[in-house]
Amino acid sequence: MIEKEEMLSIMPHRGRMLLLTKVNEYDFNEESIEAEYHLTEDCLFYDPAADGVPAWVGFELIAQTVSAYMGIKTRARGEPVKLGFILGVSGLQIGLPFFKTGSIIVIKAKEFECMDPLYIYNGEIFIEGKKVLEGKLTVMEVDDEKAQAMKKGSEPN
């Protein structure tokens, strides 16, 4: 298990943008991970009118779970943590409009395909054991030098 404080060493997310509470388990052989998010009103995406977070935010929960897994893998190899970019979300099926405050959201991700540095993950979200969201996430992992070059290229002149 990896608690929130340790996640800072494997993920680039900080402050309110870090949405995961903990990593429950991961498996390098299965290329899979399970994480949790305990939803509070402090969530960056919190909507007081709904007393929750729009369920479409689930793709970001899956993305952060994937980020945690990739960070765990690079740390195990003794390499620095790399940044990842979401390139696409497909097949997203959402079974509820909002995640309610107080929910414990369980996020599972499993590598579907790897074309280094591109990765496709199947993601699923469960609340109280019931699957409420699923989809595929395509991400690209880049080293810090490439990330800085991409950032400079997107800045106005």
Backbone hydrogen bonds in HBPLUS format (Angstrom, degrees):
<---DONOR---> <-ACCEPTOR-->    atom                        ^
c    i                          cat <-CA-CA->   ^        H-A-AA   ^      H-
h    n   atom  resd res      DA  || num        DHA   H-A  angle D-A-AA Bond
n    s   type  num  typ     dist DA aas  dist angle  dist       angle   num
A0002-ILE N   A0023-VAL O   2.93 MM  21  4.92 159.3  1.98 139.0 145.6     1
A0023-VAL N   A0002-ILE O   2.79 MM  21  4.92 161.8  1.83 146.4 152.7     2
A0006-GLU N   A0003-GLU O   3.11 MM   3  5.66 121.4  2.46 114.0 126.9     3
A0007-MET N   A0003-GLU O   3.20 MM   4  6.48 140.5  2.36 146.5 157.6     4
A0007-MET N   A0004-LYS O   3.07 MM   3  5.09 126.8  2.36  96.0 110.6     5
A0008-LEU N   A0005-GLU O   3.31 MM   3  5.75 151.1  2.40 106.3 113.4     6
A0009-SER N   A0006-GLU O   2.97 MM   3  5.67 159.3  2.01 118.9 124.9     7
A0010-ILE N   A0007-MET O   2.96 MM   3  5.19 156.0  2.02 108.4 116.2     8
A0011-MET N   A0007-MET O   2.96 MM   4  5.94 127.6  2.24 158.1 170.5     9
A0017-MET N   A0014-ARG O   3.07 MM   3  5.60 138.6  2.25 142.3 140.4    10
A0018-LEU N   A0015-GLY O   3.20 MM   3  5.84 161.6  2.24 114.7 119.7    11
A0021-THR N   A0036-GLU O   2.72 MM  15  5.61 167.0  1.74 147.5 151.4    12
A0022-LYS N   A0036-GLU O   3.39 MM  14  5.48 157.3  2.45 133.5 135.5    13
A0036-GLU N   A0022-LYS O   2.84 MM  14  5.48 154.8  1.90 162.4 164.2    14
A0024-ASN N   A0034-GLU O   2.81 MM  10  5.54 139.6  1.98 134.7 147.5    15
A0025-GLU N   A0034-GLU O   3.34 MM   9  5.41 161.5  2.38 138.3 141.9    16
A0034-GLU N   A0025-GLU O   2.86 MM   9  5.41 154.5  1.92 163.2 158.5    17
A0027-ASP N   A0032-SER O   2.89 MM   5  5.33 156.4  1.95 150.0 149.7    18
A0031-GLU N   A0027-ASP O   2.79 MM   4  5.69 116.1  2.21 136.3 154.2    19
A0032-SER N   A0027-ASP O   3.09 MM   5  5.33 157.5  2.14 141.9 147.9    20
A0111-GLU N   A0031-GLU O   2.84 MM  80  5.45 165.7  1.86 161.7 165.4    21
A0033-ILE N   A0109-ALA O   2.95 MM  76  5.50 147.8  2.05 158.1 164.2    22
A0109-ALA N   A0033-ILE O   3.06 MM  76  5.50 159.5  2.10 151.5 155.7    23
A0035-ALA N   A0107-ILE O   2.82 MM  72  5.17 160.4  1.86 151.2 158.0    24
A0107-ILE N   A0035-ALA O   2.82 MM  72  5.17 166.0  1.84 143.3 148.2    25
A0037-TYR N   A0105-ILE O   2.84 MM  68  5.09 144.4  1.96 143.1 153.4    26
A0105-ILE N   A0037-TYR O   2.84 MM  68  5.09 171.2  1.85 155.9 152.8    27
A0039-LEU N   A0103-SER O   2.98 MM  64  5.49 154.2  2.05 167.3 170.0    28
A0102-GLY N   A0039-LEU O   2.85 MM  63  5.32 163.5  1.88 140.3 145.5    29
A0043-CYS N   A0040-THR O   3.19 MM   3  5.83 168.6  2.21 117.9 120.3    30
A0046-TYR N   A0043-CYS O   3.02 MM   3  5.15 167.8  2.04 117.4 118.4    31
A0047-ASP N   A0052-GLY O   2.72 MM   5  5.54 164.9  1.74 168.8 173.0    32
A0050-ALA N   A0047-ASP O   3.08 MM   3  5.56 138.3  2.26 111.4 122.0    33
A0051-ASP N   A0047-ASP O   2.94 MM   4  5.90 118.5  2.33 142.1 159.0    34
A0052-GLY N   A0047-ASP O   3.35 MM   5  5.54 162.3  2.38 138.7 141.8    35
A0101-THR N   A0051-ASP O   3.05 MM  50  5.92 166.4  2.06 144.3 140.7    36
A0053-VAL N   A0099-PHE O   2.86 MM  46  5.17 154.0  1.92 145.4 153.2    37
A0099-PHE N   A0053-VAL O   2.76 MM  46  5.17 163.7  1.78 155.8 159.0    38
A0057-VAL N   A0054-PRO O   3.03 MM   3  5.88 164.7  2.06 123.6 128.2    39
A0055-ALA N   A0097-PRO O   2.90 MM  42  5.41 169.7  1.91 131.7 130.1    40
A0058-GLY N   A0055-ALA O   2.83 MM   3  5.53 162.8  1.86 120.6 126.0    41
A0059-PHE N   A0056-TRP O   3.29 MM   3  6.25 163.5  2.32 123.0 123.5    42
A0060-GLU N   A0057-VAL O   2.88 MM   3  5.37 130.9  2.12 111.1 123.9    43
A0061-LEU N   A0057-VAL O   3.17 MM   4  6.65 148.2  2.28 145.5 155.0    44
A0062-ILE N   A0058-GLY O   2.92 MM   4  6.23 156.1  1.97 151.3 157.2    45
A0063-ALA N   A0059-PHE O   2.90 MM   4  6.10 156.0  1.96 139.7 147.0    46
A0064-GLN N   A0060-GLU O   2.87 MM   4  6.07 156.2  1.92 147.4 152.8    47
A0065-THR N   A0061-LEU O   3.00 MM   4  6.18 147.0  2.11 140.6 149.9    48
A0066-VAL N   A0062-ILE O   2.89 MM   4  6.19 157.0  1.94 153.7 159.7    49
A0067-SER N   A0063-ALA O   2.86 MM   4  6.11 154.0  1.92 144.0 152.0    50
A0068-ALA N   A0064-GLN O   2.87 MM   4  6.11 153.2  1.94 142.9 149.3    51
A0069-TYR N   A0065-THR O   3.02 MM   4  6.31 158.3  2.06 146.2 151.9    52
A0070-MET N   A0066-VAL O   2.88 MM   4  6.16 166.6  1.89 158.9 161.9    53
A0071-GLY N   A0067-SER O   2.89 MM   4  6.03 151.8  1.97 145.4 153.8    54
A0072-ILE N   A0068-ALA O   2.88 MM   4  6.13 151.7  1.96 148.9 156.5    55
A0073-LYS N   A0069-TYR O   2.96 MM   4  6.27 158.7  2.01 150.8 156.4    56
A0074-THR N   A0070-MET O   2.96 MM   4  6.19 163.8  1.99 148.9 152.9    57
A0075-ARG N   A0071-GLY O   2.94 MM   4  6.00 158.1  1.99 144.9 151.5    58
A0076-ALA N   A0072-ILE O   2.96 MM   4  6.12 152.0  2.04 144.3 151.9    59
A0077-ARG N   A0073-LYS O   3.16 MM   4  6.45 137.0  2.35 140.2 151.1    60
A0077-ARG N   A0074-THR O   3.18 MM   3  5.10 129.3  2.45  92.8 106.1    61
A0079-GLU N   A0074-THR O   2.87 MM   5  5.16 159.0  1.92 159.5 152.6    62
A0078-GLY N   A0075-ARG O   2.94 MM   3  4.92 153.8  2.01 101.5 109.7    63
A0083-LEU N   A0142-VAL O   3.14 MM  59  5.51 132.8  2.38 166.5 166.9    64
A0142-VAL N   A0083-LEU O   2.83 MM  59  5.51 168.4  1.84 159.6 163.1    65
A0085-PHE N   A0140-MET O   2.83 MM  55  5.23 152.2  1.91 143.8 153.0    66
A0140-MET N   A0085-PHE O   2.88 MM  55  5.23 149.8  1.98 143.6 153.7    67
A0087-LEU N   A0138-THR O   2.76 MM  51  5.40 163.3  1.78 148.7 152.7    68
A0088-GLY N   A0138-THR O   3.28 MM  50  5.06 150.9  2.37 137.5 134.6    69
A0138-THR N   A0088-GLY O   2.85 MM  50  5.06 172.8  1.85 149.9 151.7    70
A0090-SER N   A0136-LYS O   2.94 MM  46  5.17 161.7  1.98 140.1 145.5    71
A0136-LYS N   A0090-SER O   2.81 MM  46  5.17 177.4  1.81 161.4 162.2    72
A0093-GLN N   A0134-GLU O   2.79 MM  41  5.38 162.0  1.82 161.0 165.7    73
A0134-GLU N   A0093-GLN O   3.01 MM  41  5.38 146.0  2.13 142.1 152.0    74
A0095-GLY N   A0132-VAL O   2.73 MM  37  4.84 169.7  1.74 154.8 151.3    75
A0103-SER N   A0100-LYS O   3.03 MM   3  5.73 153.9  2.10 142.1 144.6    76
A0106-VAL N   A0126-PHE O   2.91 MM  20  5.06 176.7  1.91 158.8 158.6    77
A0126-PHE N   A0106-VAL O   2.79 MM  20  5.06 159.9  1.83 149.8 156.6    78
A0108-LYS N   A0124-GLU O   2.82 MM  16  5.17 168.2  1.84 155.4 158.3    79
A0124-GLU N   A0108-LYS O   2.82 MM  16  5.17 154.3  1.88 152.5 156.7    80
A0110-LYS N   A0122-ASN O   2.93 MM  12  5.34 150.9  2.01 149.0 158.2    81
A0122-ASN N   A0110-LYS O   2.89 MM  12  5.34 161.7  1.92 158.4 155.8    82
A0112-PHE N   A0120-ILE O   2.67 MM   8  5.39 169.3  1.68 152.1 153.6    83
A0113-GLU N   A0120-ILE O   3.19 MM   7  5.10 157.2  2.24 135.3 137.1    84
A0120-ILE N   A0113-GLU O   2.84 MM   7  5.10 162.5  1.88 155.3 154.9    85
A0115-MET N   A0118-LEU O   2.75 MM   3  4.96 174.7  1.75 155.5 156.8    86
A0118-LEU N   A0115-MET O   2.99 MM   3  4.96 167.3  2.01 111.6 108.7    87
A0141-GLU N   A0117-PRO O   2.96 MM  24  5.30 161.3  2.00 149.3 153.1    88
A0119-TYR N   A0139-VAL O   2.88 MM  20  5.35 159.0  1.92 156.3 160.0    89
A0139-VAL N   A0119-TYR O   2.86 MM  20  5.35 162.4  1.89 157.0 162.9    90
A0121-TYR N   A0137-LEU O   2.88 MM  16  5.24 160.8  1.91 148.5 154.5    91
A0137-LEU N   A0121-TYR O   2.86 MM  16  5.24 156.5  1.91 150.7 158.6    92
A0123-GLY N   A0135-GLY O   2.77 MM  12  5.44 163.4  1.80 172.4 177.5    93
A0135-GLY N   A0123-GLY O   3.07 MM  12  5.44 147.4  2.18 147.5 149.1    94
A0125-ILE N   A0133-LEU O   2.87 MM   8  5.06 153.2  1.94 147.3 145.5    95
A0132-VAL N   A0125-ILE O   2.81 MM   7  5.79 164.6  1.83 154.1 159.2    96
A0127-ILE N   A0130-LYS O   2.96 MM   3  5.36 155.2  2.03 143.7 146.0    97
A0130-LYS N   A0127-ILE O   3.01 MM   3  5.36 166.0  2.04 117.2 119.9    98
A0147-ALA N   A0143-ASP O   2.99 MM   4  6.24 158.6  2.04 153.1 160.1    99
A0148-GLN N   A0144-ASP O   2.87 MM   4  6.07 158.9  1.92 152.1 156.6   100
A0149-ALA N   A0145-GLU O   3.09 MM   4  6.35 156.2  2.15 144.9 151.3   101
A0150-MET N   A0146-LYS O   2.89 MM   4  6.14 155.5  1.95 150.0 156.8   102
A0151-LYS N   A0147-ALA O   2.90 MM   4  6.11 154.4  1.97 147.8 155.1   103
A0152-LYS N   A0148-GLN O   2.93 MM   4  6.19 161.3  1.96 150.0 154.4   104
A0153-GLY N   A0149-ALA O   2.99 MM   4  6.15 150.3  2.08 142.8 151.1   105
A0154-SER N   A0151-LYS O   3.12 MM   3  5.27 142.8  2.26 100.3 111.0   106
A0155-GLU N   A0152-LYS O   3.32 MM   3  5.32 156.4  2.38 100.5 107.4   107
